[in-house]
Amino acid sequence: MELDSQAGKSRIRAALYIDGFNLYHSVNDLGEPFLKWCNFWKLGESIISRQSEELVRVVFCTAYYPGDHSKKIRHERLVRALKLVGVETVLGHFSHEDAKCRDCGSTWQKPTEKATDINLALSVYDDAVQDVMDTAYLLTADTDQAATAKLFAKRFPGKKLVSVSPPGRTHSQHILSHTPHKIALNREHIERALFPGLVTAEGQASVMRPHEYDCQTAWNVDPGSASKIGSDALSLIIEA
């Protein structure tokens, strides 16, 4: 028993940090809305090295889009569901900035997302300073996060950063110039990590999946069943 306890303590602590808009747009491009009802904790567990690592933290950086009430309701519901499984959401905001058409000269107020990239970088850095994790999985293809990877490598040489590219996106080569570790997500990773129709947690209000995210396939019955995925899809595209 004591040996088992010591083995548990030696497991590497892994944390997943998610660029919400980068991931959202990549999943949206897949053209299947039900894939947006994703359990990011389960997603994290699917990409870490289960033999040597333990997922201890997941941070989701995002912001609520203004002007589309139904979209915000779905977004808020996802955030509530994620909270039930232990995912921390860090919210940024949108501001309206002047935009101008190059052809006709007309102007309008364009909503622009703010602070998500900063929140992502600060979350990784602060957790490293607090020694929350040993391995940081950074889910983004945003080249701006190369600065995060560079500082992480310089300040925390004893820790490991893994670049995780969203489905259908290529890795940022600027990020990879500071870490050799990478994982490429695909559609199957998202599909295997879907929430059920009703997300529950003891002592807390349940969260129901928005009807816009209802599954149109057999996944509606069993979204986590590996039998519906070919064995090839179960393998991670990973280079360590």
WOBELGI-V28079 format. One record per run of one state. SS is the DSSP state (H for helix, E for strand, - for the rest). FROM is the first residue (numbers start at 1). TO is the last residue. Records with the same first field share a line. If there is no record, write none. Layout:
SS->FROM-TO / FROM-TO
This chain:
-->1-1 / 10-11 / 29-32 / 37-37 / 39-39 / 48-52 / 63-68 / 85-87 / 92-92 / 101-106 / 115-115 / 130-134 / 140-142 / 156-159 / 166-172 / 177-180 / 185-186 / 193-193 / 195-197 / 202-203 / 209-210 / 214-217 / 221-225 / 229-230 / 235-236 / 240-240
H->2-9 / 20-28 / 33-36 / 40-47 / 69-84 / 116-129 / 143-155 / 173-176 / 187-192 / 211-213 / 218-220 / 226-228 / 231-234
E->12-19 / 38-38 / 53-62 / 88-91 / 93-100 / 107-114 / 135-139 / 160-165 / 181-184 / 194-194 / 198-201 / 204-208 / 237-239
